[in-house]
Amino acid sequence: MREELREGNIRIPSGCAVSGIFNRKGTRFGGEAIIRSIAVLHERSNGLGGGFAAYGIYPEYKEYYALHIFYERDAAKTETERFLNRHFDIINLSKIPTRQMPEIKDEPLIWRYFVQPLPTKLAGAQLDEREYTARCVFRINAGIEGAYVFSSGKDMGVFKAVGYPEDVGRFYRLEEYRGYCFTAHGRYPTNTPGWWGGAHPFALLDYSVVHNGEISSYDTNRQAMEMFGYHCSLQTDTEVIAYMIDYLNRKVGLTFEEVAEVIAAPFWQTIEQKPEPERQRLTYLRQNFAAELITGPFSLIVGFKGGMMAINDRLKLRSMVTAEKGDFFYAASEECAIRAVEPALDGVYAPKGGEPVIMTLENGE
């Protein structure tokens, strides 16, 4: 074996890479920056998955749900469009623009639909439009073979593929998009398949997740979500995190601070040392949402409408660094990914284990 290939001489520090850029004032900036950021972490990936989530990129269609869909065959597209026409008003549909890249192979059909739930369907189902749309996403993913809705939020979109993340960004021409928040992921899968639907981010409605780590509590988390109507069909453990965040924030109504206290709950001995009423509040969350606790090493960047959250596991077994420069907030697996975009930072911070760093738009939109 060549010396440079020996274990310890290949830089894969804990595998996978995450990065995020957020502008607090909602100023839209180009996707080139997030491509530069994640490219620095190339060695943390192995080419089996890369992707991005972008917020604020569809201002002309911001009132409509943007469905990004992979199709493995024409028949799946025909069946899905028949389903969409029965349940939504389709405002616009087109292929998602891409460029030919030798590094990106075996691409499926990739289409985008801007839709609005049909009022008659909403009335008949007695659901609000977000719950209705989420249920339709699950019906497509679980019921139509060869069709996968991988993005379904308003004024946001997920772009992912099998490949290194910087190649995936070029493939989707991400530099042509402008938004107020971008997140990115470079994948190093260890026990799940590398395929287009299994690349990160994972998303439901306007929630998106990029994740470095491994979920040892996956079975418990998945079973809990299935009780509430969620379906895990994308063959990667991270998928369930997106559904738990949707459940805790949208359905239960927890704040993102409380969501963090559920998924990375303090140890019982830590809770016992807290003063009242904080001890009572943390005890309530720990007892009532025990099935949503994530165990195992992880660092997450969560995107949502108007904000972004960075958090790692309680023992900080995966790295996370945050920084600020003016109106910009950054989070990444390593500081070098941030300085590749902004060398002169106002401050750098390494969050403690289980400590969320949450940023939202200053105007509250």
N, C-alpha and C positions, 0 to 999 in steps of 0.2 A: 504494500500500500504506500502511495506517495505520502511524504511527510505532511504536506499541506492539507491532506484529507483526513488525517488522524483526528480522533475524537479530542475535542478541546481546542483544535486549531480552526474549526469552522464556527463562525459567530452566529449562533442561534440562541440568544439569551431568552429562554422561556418561550420561544416561538410566538408567532402571530404579532401583528402590529396594529395599533389603533392611533388615530389622530383626529383632531377636530379644531375648527376655527369658527368663531362666533363674533358677530359685531353687535354690540349692545344697543346701538342706535337704529339698527335695522338697515344700515347702509349696505346695499348690495355690491358684491365684489365677484371677480371672476373665479372660475374653478381651477385655473392654473395653479393657484397657491396651494390648494390641498393636494394636487398631484405632486408638486415639488416636495411637500412635507412628507408624504407617505413613501416617496421614492427613496428617501434617505434610509429608511428602515427595510430596504430590499432584502437583506440577509435574514430577516425574521420571518420571511415567507418562503414557500417552495414552489410557487407557480400554480397551485391548485385552487386558488380562489382570491379574488380581490373585488372591492366594490366601494361605492360612495353613496351617501345620502345628502341631498341638497334641499334647502328650504328657501322659499321666496323666489323660486325660479319660474313660476308660471303666473305672473301678475295678471295677464290678460284672461286667464281661466281660473282665477283664485277662488271662485265660488263653486267650482265643480271638483268632484273627486277625480284624480288622475290615476287611472289603473294602468300599471305597467305589467305586461303579461308575456311569459315565455310560452311558445307553442312548439311541441316536438314534431307535429305533423299538421297538414292542412285540415284534416278532419276535426282535430281538436279546436282549431280556430273557428271553423264553421259552427260547431256545436256551442262554443263559448259565446260567439256573437249572437247566436239565436237566443241564448239565455239572457245576455245583456239587453237585447231588444225587448224581451218580455218584462224586464224588471227596472230598466233605466231609460231615461231620455239621453241618447248619445249625441253630445254637442259637437264632438270632433273626434276623428280617429285617423291614425297614420302609423307607419312604421317609425320606430325610434331611430333617428339618424345615427349612423355609425360610419366608421371608415375601415377599410380593409387593413388588417394588421397580420403579418405572418405569425405573430406570437399567439394570436387568438384563433382557436380552431373549433370546429364542430358547433358553431353557433346555431341556436334554435331560431325560429321566427320570433322577432321581438317587436311587439306592438304596444301602442299607447292609446288610451281612450279617455276622453274627458266626459264624465257622465253625471247625471243628477237622478236620484231615485224618483220613480213615477209616483205622484201624489196618491193615485188610487191604490197602489201597492202598499204605500206607507199606512194609509187609512185602514186597509184590510188587515194588515199585519199588526196594527196598533203598536208600532215601534217608532222611535225617533230615527232620523236618517242615518246617524252614525252606527247605531246598532244594526239597522237594516243592511247597510253597506258591508259591515263586518261579516254578517251572516252570509251574505251573497259571496264574499271572498272565500269563505270556508266551503260553501257548496261547490264552487268551481274547483278549488284545490283538491277537495276530497272526492268529488263526484265526476269530474270530466278528465278522463285519462289523457295525459300529455299536455295539459294546460296548467300553468302555475301563475297566479297573481302574486307578484313579489313586491308590489308597491300600490298603495290605495289611499293615500292622504290627499288633502287639499293643498295646493300651492307648494308641493314638495314632490320629490321623486327619488327612487332608489335605482342605481345603475350598477350591475354586478355581473361577473362572468368568471370562468375558469382562466386564470392567468395571473401574472404579477400585477399588483394594483396600478402601478404607473402605466402599464400597457392597457389595462382595462379603462383607465381614464382617457387615454388617447383614443381607444376604440370607440368610446361613447362621445367623443368630441366634447368632453366636459369643460374644456377651456372656453367654449362658446356659451356656457350658461353663467348666469349671474344670480347670486342669492346672498342672504345674510348669514347663513350657517351651512357649513359643509362638514361631514364626518367621513372617515375613510378606514378601510381595513385591508390588511395583508394577511392571508391565511396560511397556517401551517397545520393542516388537519392530521390528527394522530389516531383517532378511532372512529371517524365518520368519513363517508365518501367525499371526494372532491368532484362536485358537479355544479352546473350553473345555478340550480335552485338552492344549493347548499352553501353558496358563497354568502358572505356578510355584505351589507347589513341585512338584518331581518326586520320586517316592518309590518305593522297593522295600523290602518288609518294614518294619523300623522306621527305615530310613535316609531322610532327606529333604534336599533341596537347594534353596535359593533363590540366585539367581545374577544378578549385574550384570556384563555384559561380553559378549564374543564369543570363541568358541573357534576359533582358526585351525587347531588340530590335530584338529578334529572327525573327519575321515575316518580318520586314523590311530587315534584313540581308539576310534571305532566299529568298525573292522575288528578291532581287538584284542579288543574285548568280544564280537563275534560269534563269534570263535574259541572262546570259553568258554560259548557257548549263550545269550547275551543278544540281545535283539531290540529295535532302536530303531524304534518305530512311531508316535511322537507328534509328529513333524515339528518338533522344536525341539532345538537342539544341546545344551542343558543336560541333557536326558534321559540322555545317556551318562555324565555326571558321577556321577549317582546309582548307575549300574551299576558304574562303576569303584570307587567307595567300598565298595559291597557286596562286590565281588570282592576288593579289597585287604584289607579288614578281616575279613569273614566267611569267605571262602574261603582266602585266603593266610594270614591270621592276623596281619597287621601291626597294630601299635598305631596310634592316631590321630596320634601324633607322626610315626611312620614314613609313614603315609598322606600327611601333609602334605609330607614330604620327597620323596615320589614325584611328587605332582601339581604341586607347586611346587618342584621340585628345584633346589638351588643350582647356579650356573654352575660349569663345570669348574675355572675359575681359582680360585673360592672354595673348592671341595673340596680342591684341591691345597695350599692354605694351612692346612688343618686339621691338628691333631696326630693321631697314631695313638692309639687305634684308631678314632676318629671318621671319619678320612679313609677307612679301609678300609670301614667300614659304609656311608657315603654313596656310595662308589664302587660297592659291591654293589647298592644300591638303584637307582642311576642306570643301571647296566648291565643289570640284570635286569628292570626295569620301565620301560624307555625309552618303550614305547608308551602308558603311562599318564600321561606328562608332559602337562600342559595348557599350551599356549602361547597367547598373546593376552592382552588385558586382562581381568581378572576380579576380583571380590570375591565370596566365598561365605560363607553361613552354613549349616552342616551340622547337622541334628538327628539324634540317635540315642538309643536307649533309655538313659536315665540321664545324658545329656550333650549338649553343644553345642560346635561348633568354628567359629570365625571365622578366615578367612584370605583374603589377596588375592595377586595375582600377584607374581612376583619383582621386577618393576620398579615395583610399586605404581602401576599405571596406572589403577586404580579405588580409590576411597576406602573406608576402613573405620575406624570409631572404636569403641572399647570403653570400658566404664565399670562401676563397682561402687557399690553402696549397700547396706550391711548384707549380707544373705544373697542379694541380687539381683545378677545379672550382666547387662549389656546390650551389644548390638552393633548397629551401624546404619551406613548409608551416611553419615549426617551426625549431628553431636552434637545438633542441635536435635530429632531424633526421639527421642533418649533423654531429654532434659530436658523434653519434653512429658509424659513419664510420671513422671519423678523430677527435679525442679529442683535439689535439694540433693544432689549426688553426693559420694561419698567420694574418688573419683579418676577421671580420664579418661586414656585411653591410645590413641595411634594406632599400631597394629602396623606394624612394618617390612615391606617387601616380602617375601613368602614366609614370614613369621613366623606360625605358628598360635597362636591363643589358645584353649585347650581347658578347658572346665569340666565337671566331673562331680559327681554327687550325693555328698555327704559320707558317707552311710551305705553307699555302694557298691552299692545296689540297681539 
